[in-house]
Amino acid sequence: MKVQNIKDVDKFFKVVDSCEGKVELVTGEGDRLNLKSKLSQYVSMANIFSDGTIKELEIVAYEPGDIDKLVNFMIDGN
């Protein structure tokens, strides 16, 4: 799924941390980084945005409940 215009990056990663299953960031080269890893979170933050907003990410979540959490975050910011 593509997620766009994430303004509250800390809240986004809290949602990712609350997910039960694996959540991965798909890089432009097709590599997959585990977004539940703090190191991957820091690397992705440093590489993806510079103005405090993540414009667009492609992420993969494997559990239906986790997908719901991420979609709800994108809709409601919660």
Summary of the structure (lengths in Angstrom):
residues: 78
radius of gyration: 11.3
end to end distance: 17.6
largest distance: 31.4
contacts: 197
relative contact order: 0.30
helix: 44%
strand: 26%
